[in-house]
Amino acid sequence: MISEAEKEQFRVQKEILFTAIRERFKVLPTISALAATLLVVATFNSELIPITDFVKIILAILLSIIPVSLFGYLWELKKAEDKAVKWFEQYGKLDKRSYFEYALAYLPWIVFCILSLIIVSIIVLIFVN
């Protein structure tokens, strides 16, 4: 029999799991907005800001912050989800995910990797041209 304290902990852990899953998918619109911002940056008019080496360095730093921060955000969400899943496996019943659900769980990571590759390519192009 589960005590009241364990039931309350189960409820809290369930809410943490669902929050982690919802937050992971909140990242996708942010990634889309960042991708649109990259498009604007890539099409800057050189008459607005003269493209000096200093401007290139600043732009490269700002662009590199995007994947670093997204990685940290996704990593923290994954840790919270793993902790909640571990608790469910130990104290509660956890339904096994379908292959589609399992693959869909990695969609934010896939989009993150694609965006990161695009950002690295843009940074390289900034210094090559």
Disulfide bonds with the S-S distance in Angstrom:
none
